[in-house]
Amino acid sequence: MSKNVAINTISKYKTIVYDSVETNNGKAYDARSGKFTAPESGLYVFHTSTTALDKSHSIIEIAKNGQVKDVSWADAMDHNDRAVASTMSILNLTKGDVVLVRVGVHYMAEMFWRVISTQE
């Protein structure tokens, strides 16, 4: 994203719309909705990063057709500092599948690992 987002506009499951996109071969990413629609079946790579500042945390999810496939959690909850987290997901998509990055929810540790371990 090329601009800061006002904290009062962020809500659980809100789609993150990237207005600055470096690679969008085939124009499968829609910069208005934040959704990537697979133009054909195959393997696709998605990379995200998130940052949290001073006693906060930031959780983002990569979701395929509404199902969480990966989670990135930057955790600076117990200190005044910056925390950064990144994730890279390789997803096997069928033509028409929709992938998006969205604001996540707070995960308990056991749920976090269950989500990660059930990926395709």
Rosetta constraint file for C-alpha pairs under 8 A:
AtomPair CA 1 CA 17 HARMONIC 7.30 0.50
AtomPair CA 1 CA 18 HARMONIC 4.80 0.50
AtomPair CA 1 CA 19 HARMONIC 5.70 0.50
AtomPair CA 1 CA 20 HARMONIC 5.90 0.50
AtomPair CA 2 CA 18 HARMONIC 7.66 0.50
AtomPair CA 2 CA 19 HARMONIC 6.60 0.50
AtomPair CA 2 CA 20 HARMONIC 6.10 0.50
AtomPair CA 5 CA 9 HARMONIC 7.25 0.50
AtomPair CA 5 CA 10 HARMONIC 7.81 0.50
AtomPair CA 6 CA 10 HARMONIC 7.25 0.50
AtomPair CA 10 CA 14 HARMONIC 6.57 0.50
AtomPair CA 10 CA 103 HARMONIC 7.56 0.50
AtomPair CA 11 CA 103 HARMONIC 6.92 0.50
AtomPair CA 12 CA 103 HARMONIC 5.56 0.50
AtomPair CA 12 CA 104 HARMONIC 5.93 0.50
AtomPair CA 12 CA 105 HARMONIC 6.06 0.50
AtomPair CA 13 CA 102 HARMONIC 5.31 0.50
AtomPair CA 13 CA 103 HARMONIC 4.79 0.50
AtomPair CA 13 CA 104 HARMONIC 5.72 0.50
AtomPair CA 13 CA 105 HARMONIC 7.44 0.50
AtomPair CA 14 CA 102 HARMONIC 5.31 0.50
AtomPair CA 14 CA 103 HARMONIC 5.31 0.50
AtomPair CA 15 CA 33 HARMONIC 7.79 0.50
AtomPair CA 15 CA 34 HARMONIC 6.43 0.50
AtomPair CA 15 CA 100 HARMONIC 6.75 0.50
AtomPair CA 15 CA 101 HARMONIC 5.87 0.50
AtomPair CA 15 CA 102 HARMONIC 4.16 0.50
AtomPair CA 15 CA 103 HARMONIC 6.48 0.50
AtomPair CA 16 CA 34 HARMONIC 6.13 0.50
AtomPair CA 16 CA 100 HARMONIC 7.62 0.50
AtomPair CA 16 CA 101 HARMONIC 5.60 0.50
AtomPair CA 16 CA 102 HARMONIC 5.14 0.50
AtomPair CA 16 CA 103 HARMONIC 6.93 0.50
AtomPair CA 17 CA 31 HARMONIC 6.30 0.50
AtomPair CA 17 CA 32 HARMONIC 6.98 0.50
AtomPair CA 17 CA 33 HARMONIC 6.40 0.50
AtomPair CA 17 CA 34 HARMONIC 4.20 0.50
AtomPair CA 17 CA 35 HARMONIC 7.89 0.50
AtomPair CA 17 CA 101 HARMONIC 7.92 0.50
AtomPair CA 18 CA 31 HARMONIC 6.19 0.50
AtomPair CA 18 CA 34 HARMONIC 6.35 0.50
AtomPair CA 19 CA 31 HARMONIC 5.68 0.50
AtomPair CA 19 CA 32 HARMONIC 7.85 0.50
AtomPair CA 24 CA 28 HARMONIC 6.53 0.50
AtomPair CA 24 CA 29 HARMONIC 6.26 0.50
AtomPair CA 26 CA 39 HARMONIC 7.38 0.50
AtomPair CA 28 CA 36 HARMONIC 5.45 0.50
AtomPair CA 28 CA 37 HARMONIC 5.38 0.50
AtomPair CA 28 CA 38 HARMONIC 6.33 0.50
AtomPair CA 28 CA 39 HARMONIC 6.25 0.50
AtomPair CA 29 CA 34 HARMONIC 6.93 0.50
AtomPair CA 29 CA 35 HARMONIC 5.84 0.50
AtomPair CA 29 CA 36 HARMONIC 4.20 0.50
AtomPair CA 29 CA 37 HARMONIC 6.53 0.50
AtomPair CA 30 CA 34 HARMONIC 5.56 0.50
AtomPair CA 30 CA 35 HARMONIC 5.49 0.50
AtomPair CA 30 CA 36 HARMONIC 6.22 0.50
AtomPair CA 31 CA 35 HARMONIC 7.43 0.50
AtomPair CA 34 CA 100 HARMONIC 6.32 0.50
AtomPair CA 34 CA 101 HARMONIC 7.52 0.50
AtomPair CA 35 CA 98 HARMONIC 6.41 0.50
AtomPair CA 35 CA 99 HARMONIC 5.93 0.50
AtomPair CA 35 CA 100 HARMONIC 4.98 0.50
AtomPair CA 35 CA 101 HARMONIC 7.94 0.50
AtomPair CA 36 CA 98 HARMONIC 5.54 0.50
AtomPair CA 36 CA 99 HARMONIC 5.12 0.50
AtomPair CA 36 CA 100 HARMONIC 6.20 0.50
AtomPair CA 37 CA 95 HARMONIC 7.69 0.50
AtomPair CA 37 CA 96 HARMONIC 5.54 0.50
AtomPair CA 37 CA 97 HARMONIC 5.64 0.50
AtomPair CA 37 CA 98 HARMONIC 4.55 0.50
AtomPair CA 37 CA 99 HARMONIC 6.51 0.50
AtomPair CA 38 CA 93 HARMONIC 6.65 0.50
AtomPair CA 38 CA 94 HARMONIC 6.80 0.50
AtomPair CA 38 CA 95 HARMONIC 5.06 0.50
AtomPair CA 38 CA 96 HARMONIC 5.08 0.50
AtomPair CA 38 CA 97 HARMONIC 5.45 0.50
AtomPair CA 38 CA 98 HARMONIC 6.52 0.50
AtomPair CA 39 CA 95 HARMONIC 5.45 0.50
AtomPair CA 39 CA 96 HARMONIC 6.35 0.50
AtomPair CA 40 CA 93 HARMONIC 7.87 0.50
AtomPair CA 40 CA 94 HARMONIC 6.46 0.50
AtomPair CA 40 CA 95 HARMONIC 4.16 0.50
AtomPair CA 40 CA 96 HARMONIC 7.19 0.50
AtomPair CA 41 CA 92 HARMONIC 7.53 0.50
AtomPair CA 41 CA 93 HARMONIC 5.38 0.50
AtomPair CA 41 CA 94 HARMONIC 4.12 0.50
AtomPair CA 41 CA 95 HARMONIC 4.55 0.50
AtomPair CA 42 CA 92 HARMONIC 5.62 0.50
AtomPair CA 42 CA 93 HARMONIC 5.46 0.50
AtomPair CA 42 CA 94 HARMONIC 6.56 0.50
AtomPair CA 42 CA 95 HARMONIC 7.97 0.50
AtomPair CA 43 CA 90 HARMONIC 6.54 0.50
AtomPair CA 43 CA 91 HARMONIC 5.59 0.50
AtomPair CA 43 CA 92 HARMONIC 4.51 0.50
AtomPair CA 43 CA 93 HARMONIC 6.15 0.50
AtomPair CA 44 CA 90 HARMONIC 5.59 0.50
AtomPair CA 44 CA 91 HARMONIC 5.34 0.50
AtomPair CA 44 CA 92 HARMONIC 6.46 0.50
AtomPair CA 44 CA 93 HARMONIC 7.04 0.50
AtomPair CA 45 CA 88 HARMONIC 6.92 0.50
AtomPair CA 45 CA 89 HARMONIC 5.62 0.50
AtomPair CA 45 CA 90 HARMONIC 4.49 0.50
AtomPair CA 45 CA 91 HARMONIC 6.41 0.50
AtomPair CA 46 CA 88 HARMONIC 5.61 0.50
AtomPair CA 46 CA 89 HARMONIC 5.15 0.50
AtomPair CA 46 CA 90 HARMONIC 6.47 0.50
AtomPair CA 46 CA 91 HARMONIC 7.90 0.50
AtomPair CA 47 CA 86 HARMONIC 7.26 0.50
AtomPair CA 47 CA 87 HARMONIC 5.69 0.50
AtomPair CA 47 CA 88 HARMONIC 4.34 0.50
AtomPair CA 47 CA 89 HARMONIC 6.41 0.50
AtomPair CA 48 CA 72 HARMONIC 7.80 0.50
AtomPair CA 48 CA 86 HARMONIC 5.55 0.50
AtomPair CA 48 CA 87 HARMONIC 5.50 0.50
AtomPair CA 48 CA 88 HARMONIC 6.61 0.50
AtomPair CA 49 CA 72 HARMONIC 7.26 0.50
AtomPair CA 49 CA 84 HARMONIC 7.07 0.50
AtomPair CA 49 CA 85 HARMONIC 5.57 0.50
AtomPair CA 49 CA 86 HARMONIC 4.13 0.50
AtomPair CA 49 CA 87 HARMONIC 6.51 0.50
AtomPair CA 50 CA 58 HARMONIC 6.56 0.50
AtomPair CA 50 CA 59 HARMONIC 7.44 0.50
AtomPair CA 50 CA 60 HARMONIC 7.18 0.50
AtomPair CA 50 CA 72 HARMONIC 7.14 0.50
AtomPair CA 50 CA 73 HARMONIC 7.40 0.50
AtomPair CA 50 CA 74 HARMONIC 6.35 0.50
AtomPair CA 50 CA 84 HARMONIC 5.75 0.50
AtomPair CA 50 CA 85 HARMONIC 5.48 0.50
AtomPair CA 50 CA 86 HARMONIC 6.47 0.50
AtomPair CA 51 CA 57 HARMONIC 7.75 0.50
AtomPair CA 51 CA 58 HARMONIC 6.40 0.50
AtomPair CA 51 CA 74 HARMONIC 5.75 0.50
AtomPair CA 51 CA 82 HARMONIC 6.96 0.50
AtomPair CA 51 CA 83 HARMONIC 5.63 0.50
AtomPair CA 51 CA 84 HARMONIC 4.45 0.50
AtomPair CA 51 CA 85 HARMONIC 6.55 0.50
AtomPair CA 52 CA 56 HARMONIC 5.74 0.50
AtomPair CA 52 CA 57 HARMONIC 5.00 0.50
AtomPair CA 52 CA 58 HARMONIC 5.48 0.50
AtomPair CA 52 CA 74 HARMONIC 5.67 0.50
AtomPair CA 52 CA 75 HARMONIC 6.43 0.50
AtomPair CA 52 CA 76 HARMONIC 6.08 0.50
AtomPair CA 52 CA 82 HARMONIC 5.71 0.50
AtomPair CA 52 CA 83 HARMONIC 5.19 0.50
AtomPair CA 52 CA 84 HARMONIC 6.51 0.50
AtomPair CA 53 CA 57 HARMONIC 7.25 0.50
AtomPair CA 53 CA 76 HARMONIC 6.23 0.50
AtomPair CA 53 CA 80 HARMONIC 7.05 0.50
AtomPair CA 53 CA 81 HARMONIC 5.78 0.50
AtomPair CA 53 CA 82 HARMONIC 4.55 0.50
AtomPair CA 53 CA 83 HARMONIC 6.49 0.50
AtomPair CA 54 CA 76 HARMONIC 6.06 0.50
AtomPair CA 54 CA 77 HARMONIC 7.08 0.50
AtomPair CA 54 CA 79 HARMONIC 6.13 0.50
AtomPair CA 54 CA 80 HARMONIC 3.96 0.50
AtomPair CA 54 CA 81 HARMONIC 4.91 0.50
AtomPair CA 54 CA 82 HARMONIC 6.30 0.50
AtomPair CA 55 CA 76 HARMONIC 5.15 0.50
AtomPair CA 55 CA 77 HARMONIC 3.98 0.50
AtomPair CA 55 CA 78 HARMONIC 5.61 0.50
AtomPair CA 55 CA 79 HARMONIC 5.41 0.50
AtomPair CA 55 CA 80 HARMONIC 5.65 0.50
AtomPair CA 55 CA 81 HARMONIC 7.48 0.50
AtomPair CA 56 CA 75 HARMONIC 6.66 0.50
AtomPair CA 56 CA 76 HARMONIC 5.29 0.50
AtomPair CA 56 CA 77 HARMONIC 4.65 0.50
AtomPair CA 57 CA 73 HARMONIC 7.12 0.50
AtomPair CA 57 CA 74 HARMONIC 5.51 0.50
AtomPair CA 57 CA 75 HARMONIC 4.52 0.50
AtomPair CA 57 CA 76 HARMONIC 5.61 0.50
AtomPair CA 57 CA 77 HARMONIC 5.90 0.50
AtomPair CA 57 CA 83 HARMONIC 7.97 0.50
AtomPair CA 58 CA 73 HARMONIC 5.71 0.50
AtomPair CA 58 CA 74 HARMONIC 5.20 0.50
AtomPair CA 58 CA 75 HARMONIC 6.68 0.50
AtomPair CA 58 CA 104 HARMONIC 7.98 0.50
AtomPair CA 59 CA 71 HARMONIC 6.99 0.50
AtomPair CA 59 CA 72 HARMONIC 5.64 0.50
AtomPair CA 59 CA 73 HARMONIC 4.45 0.50
AtomPair CA 59 CA 74 HARMONIC 6.49 0.50
AtomPair CA 59 CA 103 HARMONIC 6.20 0.50
AtomPair CA 59 CA 104 HARMONIC 4.94 0.50
AtomPair CA 59 CA 105 HARMONIC 6.65 0.50
AtomPair CA 59 CA 106 HARMONIC 7.25 0.50
AtomPair CA 60 CA 71 HARMONIC 5.84 0.50
AtomPair CA 60 CA 72 HARMONIC 5.33 0.50
AtomPair CA 60 CA 73 HARMONIC 6.65 0.50
AtomPair CA 60 CA 101 HARMONIC 6.73 0.50
AtomPair CA 60 CA 102 HARMONIC 5.59 0.50
AtomPair CA 60 CA 103 HARMONIC 4.66 0.50
AtomPair CA 60 CA 104 HARMONIC 4.64 0.50
AtomPair CA 60 CA 105 HARMONIC 7.99 0.50
AtomPair CA 61 CA 68 HARMONIC 6.32 0.50
AtomPair CA 61 CA 69 HARMONIC 7.34 0.50
AtomPair CA 61 CA 70 HARMONIC 5.68 0.50
AtomPair CA 61 CA 71 HARMONIC 4.53 0.50
AtomPair CA 61 CA 72 HARMONIC 6.37 0.50
AtomPair CA 61 CA 101 HARMONIC 5.58 0.50
AtomPair CA 61 CA 102 HARMONIC 5.35 0.50
AtomPair CA 61 CA 103 HARMONIC 6.30 0.50
AtomPair CA 61 CA 104 HARMONIC 5.42 0.50
AtomPair CA 62 CA 68 HARMONIC 5.89 0.50
AtomPair CA 62 CA 69 HARMONIC 5.63 0.50
AtomPair CA 62 CA 70 HARMONIC 5.17 0.50
AtomPair CA 62 CA 71 HARMONIC 6.45 0.50
AtomPair CA 62 CA 99 HARMONIC 6.99 0.50
AtomPair CA 62 CA 100 HARMONIC 5.83 0.50
AtomPair CA 62 CA 101 HARMONIC 4.62 0.50
AtomPair CA 62 CA 102 HARMONIC 6.59 0.50
AtomPair CA 63 CA 67 HARMONIC 5.05 0.50
AtomPair CA 63 CA 68 HARMONIC 4.31 0.50
AtomPair CA 63 CA 69 HARMONIC 5.45 0.50
AtomPair CA 63 CA 70 HARMONIC 7.22 0.50
AtomPair CA 63 CA 99 HARMONIC 5.55 0.50
AtomPair CA 63 CA 100 HARMONIC 5.48 0.50
AtomPair CA 63 CA 101 HARMONIC 6.29 0.50
AtomPair CA 63 CA 102 HARMONIC 7.47 0.50
AtomPair CA 64 CA 68 HARMONIC 6.48 0.50
AtomPair CA 64 CA 69 HARMONIC 6.56 0.50
AtomPair CA 64 CA 97 HARMONIC 6.95 0.50
AtomPair CA 64 CA 98 HARMONIC 5.71 0.50
AtomPair CA 64 CA 99 HARMONIC 4.45 0.50
AtomPair CA 64 CA 100 HARMONIC 6.77 0.50
AtomPair CA 65 CA 97 HARMONIC 6.19 0.50
AtomPair CA 65 CA 98 HARMONIC 5.22 0.50
AtomPair CA 65 CA 99 HARMONIC 6.30 0.50
AtomPair CA 66 CA 99 HARMONIC 7.95 0.50
AtomPair CA 68 CA 115 HARMONIC 7.22 0.50
AtomPair CA 69 CA 89 HARMONIC 7.81 0.50
AtomPair CA 69 CA 115 HARMONIC 7.23 0.50
AtomPair CA 69 CA 116 HARMONIC 7.11 0.50
AtomPair CA 69 CA 119 HARMONIC 5.67 0.50
AtomPair CA 69 CA 120 HARMONIC 7.83 0.50
AtomPair CA 70 CA 87 HARMONIC 7.47 0.50
AtomPair CA 70 CA 89 HARMONIC 6.80 0.50
AtomPair CA 70 CA 115 HARMONIC 7.38 0.50
AtomPair CA 70 CA 116 HARMONIC 6.23 0.50
AtomPair CA 70 CA 119 HARMONIC 7.59 0.50
AtomPair CA 71 CA 87 HARMONIC 7.33 0.50
AtomPair CA 71 CA 104 HARMONIC 7.75 0.50
AtomPair CA 71 CA 112 HARMONIC 7.72 0.50
AtomPair CA 71 CA 116 HARMONIC 7.50 0.50
AtomPair CA 72 CA 85 HARMONIC 5.88 0.50
AtomPair CA 72 CA 86 HARMONIC 6.01 0.50
AtomPair CA 72 CA 87 HARMONIC 5.96 0.50
AtomPair CA 73 CA 85 HARMONIC 5.89 0.50
AtomPair CA 74 CA 83 HARMONIC 5.25 0.50
AtomPair CA 74 CA 84 HARMONIC 5.09 0.50
AtomPair CA 74 CA 85 HARMONIC 4.88 0.50
AtomPair CA 75 CA 83 HARMONIC 5.78 0.50
AtomPair CA 75 CA 84 HARMONIC 7.71 0.50
AtomPair CA 76 CA 80 HARMONIC 7.00 0.50
AtomPair CA 76 CA 81 HARMONIC 6.42 0.50
AtomPair CA 76 CA 82 HARMONIC 6.26 0.50
AtomPair CA 76 CA 83 HARMONIC 5.44 0.50
AtomPair CA 91 CA 120 HARMONIC 7.43 0.50
AtomPair CA 92 CA 120 HARMONIC 7.84 0.50
AtomPair CA 93 CA 97 HARMONIC 6.03 0.50
AtomPair CA 107 CA 111 HARMONIC 5.98 0.50
AtomPair CA 107 CA 112 HARMONIC 5.56 0.50
AtomPair CA 108 CA 112 HARMONIC 6.15 0.50
AtomPair CA 109 CA 113 HARMONIC 6.35 0.50
AtomPair CA 110 CA 114 HARMONIC 6.16 0.50
AtomPair CA 111 CA 115 HARMONIC 6.17 0.50
AtomPair CA 112 CA 116 HARMONIC 6.42 0.50
AtomPair CA 113 CA 117 HARMONIC 5.99 0.50
AtomPair CA 114 CA 118 HARMONIC 6.27 0.50
AtomPair CA 115 CA 119 HARMONIC 6.89 0.50
